[in-house]
Amino acid sequence: MNICGCLAHVAQEQTDAAAQTMRDTPGVEVHAQAEDGRFVIVVEDTPDRLASEIIMDLHQIPGVISLTLTYHHFEDLAESAPHPEAPSQTTSRRLTL
C-alpha cells in the first residue's frame, strides 16, 4: 500500500478543468478544494501505475502551478498479514523447559 498526500496549487481560471482531470485520474482522490485554487489530494498506487508516476502526470495538467508531496505512507501488505507460526501478543515470551 502506497499512499501520498499532496497539496496542489492551480491557476484560478483553470481550477474547474484541473479538478475534473484529477478526479478522472485513476488512483487520485480530491479531498478539498479552496476558491483560490489550492487542492488537497491523495494519490495511491493502482494495478497499472505507481503513485510516483501519477504524481508526475498531475504536474502536467494545464493550470497546475505546483504539486507538493506532503505525506507519504508505504506498507508492505504481505508483511502485515498474520503469521500463524508467530507467538500471539498474549503468549509469554519466557522460555519454558
Backbone as ProteinMPNN parsed JSONL, in Angstrom:
{"seq_chain_A": "MNICGCLAHVAQEQTDAAAQTMRDTPGVEVHAQAEDGRFVIVVEDTPDRLASEIIMDLHQIPGVISLTLTYHHFEDLAESAPHPEAPSQTTSRRLTL", "coords_chain_A": {"N_chain_A": [[0.855, -1.165, 0.0], [0.66, 2.115, -0.913], [0.504, 5.36, -0.145], [0.056, 8.728, -0.881], [-0.074, 11.954, 0.227], [-0.919, 15.053, -1.087], [-0.45, 18.531, -1.867], [-1.837, 20.76, -4.076], [-1.516, 23.536, -6.264], [-3.416, 25.477, -8.324], [-3.924, 27.494, -11.193], [-6.377, 30.003, -10.935], [-8.259, 30.43, -13.024], [-8.362, 28.003, -14.225], [-9.219, 26.046, -12.502], [-11.6, 24.471, -12.406], [-11.482, 22.757, -14.675], [-9.024, 21.478, -14.167], [-9.581, 20.231, -11.728], [-11.526, 18.396, -12.523], [-10.032, 16.798, -14.26], [-8.199, 15.715, -12.44], [-9.96, 14.265, -10.779], [-10.83, 12.372, -12.595], [-8.631, 10.824, -12.949], [-7.292, 7.681, -12.448], [-6.545, 6.406, -9.23], [-6.385, 8.797, -7.929], [-7.714, 10.991, -5.522], [-9.644, 13.789, -4.832], [-9.746, 15.68, -2.047], [-10.239, 18.153, -0.914], [-10.971, 21.486, -1.944], [-10.052, 24.775, -2.424], [-11.23, 28.139, -2.932], [-9.233, 29.704, -3.985], [-7.696, 28.108, -5.612], [-6.253, 26.091, -4.421], [-5.652, 22.667, -3.677], [-6.311, 19.653, -1.906], [-5.113, 16.517, -2.216], [-5.133, 12.939, -2.557], [-3.007, 10.387, -3.558], [-2.734, 7.169, -4.792], [-1.092, 4.001, -5.407], [-1.992, 2.204, -8.355], [-3.24, -0.777, -9.966], [-1.958, -0.629, -12.425], [-0.154, 1.521, -12.39], [2.417, 3.316, -10.625], [2.206, 5.39, -7.712], [4.025, 7.491, -7.744], [4.455, 7.885, -10.485], [1.928, 8.744, -11.263], [1.753, 11.131, -9.832], [3.73, 12.624, -11.131], [2.476, 12.899, -13.605], [0.303, 14.486, -12.846], [1.483, 16.942, -12.485], [1.574, 17.855, -15.068], [-0.935, 18.672, -15.825], [-2.896, 21.138, -17.373], [-2.647, 24.378, -16.048], [-1.79, 23.678, -13.511], [0.197, 24.89, -11.062], [1.908, 24.213, -8.975], [2.733, 21.162, -7.295], [2.935, 19.419, -4.431], [4.409, 16.899, -2.496], [3.288, 16.023, 0.589], [2.818, 14.129, 2.489], [3.636, 10.763, 3.069], [3.012, 7.338, 3.002], [4.014, 4.059, 3.242], [3.397, 0.665, 3.085], [4.122, -2.697, 3.261], [1.922, -4.978, 2.362], [2.075, -7.733, 2.45], [3.831, -8.212, 4.532], [2.327, -7.363, 6.69], [0.393, -9.228, 7.06], [-1.115, -11.738, 9.128], [0.946, -14.123, 10.783], [0.714, -17.443, 11.225], [2.499, -19.088, 12.646], [3.815, -17.424, 14.36], [4.24, -16.232, 17.724], [1.422, -15.249, 19.69], [0.22, -12.026, 20.835], [-0.526, -12.331, 23.465], [0.907, -14.47, 24.355], [3.364, -15.71, 26.524], [6.692, -14.561, 26.588], [8.658, -15.839, 27.857], [10.93, -18.475, 28.124], [10.134, -21.886, 28.385], [10.845, -25.017, 29.879]], "CA_chain_A": [[0.0, 0.0, 0.0], [1.45, 3.325, -1.076], [-0.42, 6.498, -0.08], [0.744, 10.015, -0.939], [-0.893, 13.147, 0.4], [-0.309, 16.149, -1.844], [-1.09, 19.836, -1.994], [-1.671, 21.293, -5.428], [-1.958, 24.911, -6.492], [-3.836, 25.57, -9.721], [-4.355, 28.835, -11.61], [-7.814, 30.119, -10.651], [-9.101, 30.333, -14.214], [-8.351, 26.626, -14.719], [-9.472, 25.112, -11.399], [-12.665, 23.507, -12.702], [-10.975, 21.748, -15.612], [-7.978, 20.704, -13.495], [-10.24, 19.383, -10.734], [-12.171, 17.281, -13.226], [-8.969, 15.91, -14.743], [-7.692, 14.989, -11.27], [-10.984, 13.296, -10.356], [-10.915, 11.334, -13.62], [-7.377, 10.073, -12.98], [-7.296, 6.538, -11.521], [-5.598, 6.5, -8.131], [-6.395, 10.152, -7.362], [-8.927, 11.468, -4.859], [-9.601, 15.191, -4.418], [-10.411, 15.734, -0.743], [-10.655, 19.53, -0.615], [-10.633, 22.474, -2.963], [-10.296, 26.14, -1.975], [-11.585, 29.063, -4.015], [-8.03, 30.315, -4.563], [-7.007, 27.155, -6.468], [-5.492, 25.085, -3.674], [-6.293, 21.363, -3.592], [-5.748, 18.575, -1.101], [-5.386, 15.287, -2.952], [-4.446, 11.717, -2.163], [-2.64, 9.579, -4.707], [-2.368, 5.808, -4.416], [-0.731, 3.097, -6.497], [-3.068, 1.45, -8.994], [-2.646, -2.005, -10.517], [-1.181, -0.333, -13.632], [0.798, 2.634, -12.263], [2.88, 3.709, -9.305], [1.774, 6.722, -7.29], [5.018, 8.47, -8.186], [4.195, 8.172, -11.901], [0.683, 9.517, -11.313], [2.084, 12.477, -9.357], [4.446, 13.313, -12.216], [1.469, 13.258, -14.608], [-0.525, 15.582, -12.322], [2.222, 18.187, -12.744], [1.39, 18.238, -16.466], [-2.305, 19.144, -16.063], [-2.895, 22.582, -17.634], [-3.022, 25.238, -14.932], [-1.125, 23.295, -12.259], [1.371, 25.724, -10.784], [2.795, 23.388, -8.161], [2.154, 19.997, -6.644], [3.93, 19.065, -3.435], [4.175, 15.734, -1.659], [3.356, 16.454, 1.986], [2.688, 12.964, 3.359], [3.845, 9.511, 2.356], [2.929, 6.123, 3.821], [4.196, 2.83, 2.48], [3.297, -0.529, 3.919], [4.105, -3.941, 2.507], [0.779, -5.721, 2.883], [2.474, -9.113, 2.714], [4.455, -8.235, 5.85], [1.352, -7.084, 7.744], [-0.527, -10.365, 7.201], [-0.783, -12.53, 10.319], [1.762, -15.316, 10.602], [0.193, -18.412, 12.19], [3.536, -19.687, 13.477], [4.342, -16.428, 15.284], [3.516, -16.213, 19.001], [0.429, -14.179, 19.787], [0.552, -10.957, 21.776], [-0.786, -12.77, 24.835], [1.81, -15.554, 24.688], [4.525, -15.306, 27.292], [7.959, -14.615, 25.871], [9.575, -16.569, 28.711], [11.181, -19.838, 27.695], [9.777, -22.937, 29.333], [11.525, -26.282, 29.59]], "C_chain_A": [[0.902, 1.229, 0.0], [0.485, 4.493, -1.148], [0.397, 7.78, -0.01], [-0.271, 11.138, -0.774], [-0.194, 14.32, -0.255], [-1.138, 17.42, -1.733], [-0.789, 20.35, -3.392], [-2.17, 22.73, -5.453], [-2.203, 25.051, -7.985], [-4.262, 27.011, -10.005], [-5.874, 28.924, -11.527], [-8.699, 29.947, -11.882], [-9.172, 28.908, -14.764], [-8.698, 25.595, -13.638], [-10.534, 24.073, -11.737], [-12.175, 22.389, -13.612], [-9.915, 20.869, -14.949], [-8.586, 19.758, -12.463], [-10.888, 18.178, -11.395], [-11.132, 16.288, -13.738], [-8.41, 15.084, -13.586], [-8.681, 13.905, -10.839], [-11.105, 12.127, -11.342], [-9.662, 10.453, -13.688], [-7.44, 8.921, -11.987], [-6.19, 6.674, -10.477], [-5.582, 7.839, -7.435], [-7.749, 10.442, -6.74], [-8.706, 12.926, -4.466], [-10.405, 15.288, -3.127], [-10.893, 17.137, -0.379], [-10.184, 20.437, -1.738], [-11.009, 23.846, -2.437], [-10.577, 27.032, -3.18], [-10.366, 29.669, -4.691], [-7.181, 29.332, -5.373], [-6.147, 26.142, -5.737], [-6.325, 23.812, -3.533], [-5.561, 20.481, -2.591], [-6.126, 17.286, -1.814], [-4.608, 14.127, -2.341], [-4.221, 10.903, -3.424], [-2.191, 8.211, -4.192], [-1.919, 5.031, -5.648], [-2.003, 2.483, -7.069], [-2.44, 0.157, -9.515], [-1.725, -1.739, -11.715], [-0.062, 0.675, -13.441], [1.178, 2.875, -10.817], [2.386, 5.115, -8.986], [2.747, 7.786, -7.762], [4.832, 8.845, -9.658], [2.948, 9.039, -12.056], [0.954, 10.96, -10.891], [2.817, 13.265, -10.448], [3.473, 13.739, -13.312], [0.606, 14.429, -14.14], [0.163, 16.929, -12.516], [1.948, 18.729, -14.145], [-0.028, 18.713, -16.794], [-2.256, 20.654, -16.309], [-3.41, 23.368, -16.432], [-2.371, 24.871, -13.617], [0.159, 24.102, -12.12], [2.394, 24.924, -9.99], [2.011, 22.227, -7.587], [3.233, 19.451, -5.719], [3.499, 17.841, -2.656], [4.337, 16.168, -0.208], [3.244, 15.299, 2.966], [2.911, 11.723, 2.517], [3.788, 8.354, 3.341], [3.066, 4.927, 2.901], [4.152, 1.672, 3.452], [3.253, -1.74, 3.005], [3.01, -4.813, 3.087], [1.124, -7.173, 3.162], [3.111, -9.239, 4.094], [3.443, -8.035, 6.973], [0.341, -8.21, 7.926], [-0.135, -11.174, 8.425], [0.018, -13.77, 9.944], [1.331, -16.342, 11.641], [1.251, -19.009, 13.096], [4.118, -18.705, 14.497], [3.561, -16.463, 16.594], [2.546, -15.043, 19.045], [0.887, -13.158, 20.816], [0.394, -11.415, 23.223], [0.121, -13.914, 25.266], [2.996, -15.016, 25.457], [5.775, -15.475, 26.46], [9.008, -15.408, 26.668], [9.718, -18.006, 28.211], [10.764, -20.822, 28.777], [10.475, -24.223, 28.914], [10.623, -27.449, 29.847]], "O_chain_A": [[1.803, 1.348, 0.831], [-0.276, 4.609, -2.109], [1.309, 7.908, 0.806], [-1.217, 11.249, -1.554], [0.989, 14.559, -0.01], [-2.352, 17.384, -1.533], [0.361, 20.371, -3.83], [-3.118, 23.089, -4.755], [-1.324, 24.782, -8.803], [-4.882, 27.663, -9.164], [-6.578, 28.028, -11.993], [-9.783, 29.372, -11.784], [-9.958, 28.635, -15.671], [-8.491, 24.399, -13.84], [-10.379, 22.904, -11.386], [-12.425, 21.212, -13.35], [-9.907, 19.653, -15.143], [-8.152, 18.613, -12.338], [-10.804, 17.063, -10.88], [-11.333, 15.076, -13.656], [-8.174, 13.886, -13.737], [-8.29, 12.769, -10.569], [-11.447, 11.014, -10.943], [-9.642, 9.452, -14.404], [-7.624, 9.157, -10.793], [-5.051, 7.011, -10.8], [-4.855, 8.021, -6.458], [-8.794, 10.179, -7.336], [-7.699, 13.26, -3.842], [-11.604, 15.011, -3.115], [-11.85, 17.288, 0.381], [-9.162, 20.2, -2.383], [-12.155, 24.068, -2.045], [-10.201, 26.709, -4.307], [-10.445, 30.101, -5.841], [-6.069, 29.67, -5.781], [-5.387, 25.407, -6.368], [-7.533, 23.864, -3.303], [-4.34, 20.559, -2.452], [-7.307, 16.991, -1.996], [-3.573, 14.312, -1.701], [-5.12, 10.748, -4.251], [-1.375, 8.115, -3.275], [-2.301, 5.346, -6.775], [-2.976, 2.269, -6.345], [-1.217, 0.021, -9.501], [-0.82, -2.527, -11.99], [0.884, 0.701, -14.228], [0.379, 2.67, -9.904], [2.174, 5.927, -9.886], [2.328, 8.879, -8.142], [5.031, 10.001, -10.031], [2.916, 9.954, -12.879], [0.452, 11.899, -11.51], [2.542, 14.447, -10.652], [3.623, 14.817, -13.888], [0.22, 15.273, -14.948], [-0.506, 17.947, -12.693], [2.076, 19.93, -14.382], [-0.294, 19.114, -17.927], [-1.637, 21.38, -15.53], [-4.465, 23.064, -15.876], [-2.392, 25.673, -12.683], [1.073, 24.008, -12.94], [3.588, 24.95, -10.287], [0.794, 22.295, -7.415], [4.313, 19.066, -6.168], [2.357, 17.753, -2.206], [5.407, 16.632, 0.183], [3.542, 15.462, 4.149], [2.433, 11.637, 1.385], [4.436, 8.386, 4.387], [2.341, 4.791, 1.916], [4.788, 1.697, 4.505], [2.44, -1.801, 2.083], [3.155, -5.335, 4.193], [0.515, -7.787, 4.038], [2.948, -10.263, 4.757], [3.672, -8.488, 8.095], [-0.48, -8.16, 8.842], [1.051, -11.288, 8.736], [-0.219, -14.384, 8.904], [1.561, -16.134, 12.832], [0.937, -19.403, 14.218], [4.84, -19.118, 15.405], [2.352, -16.695, 16.586], [2.822, -13.974, 18.5], [1.827, -13.401, 21.573], [1.104, -10.936, 24.107], [0.106, -14.294, 26.437], [3.571, -13.991, 25.091], [5.896, -16.439, 25.705], [10.123, -15.617, 26.189], [8.723, -18.666, 27.912], [11.024, -20.597, 29.959], [10.667, -24.476, 27.725], [11.028, -28.596, 29.657]]}, "name": "protein", "num_of_chains": 1, "seq": "MNICGCLAHVAQEQTDAAAQTMRDTPGVEVHAQAEDGRFVIVVEDTPDRLASEIIMDLHQIPGVISLTLTYHHFEDLAESAPHPEAPSQTTSRRLTL"}
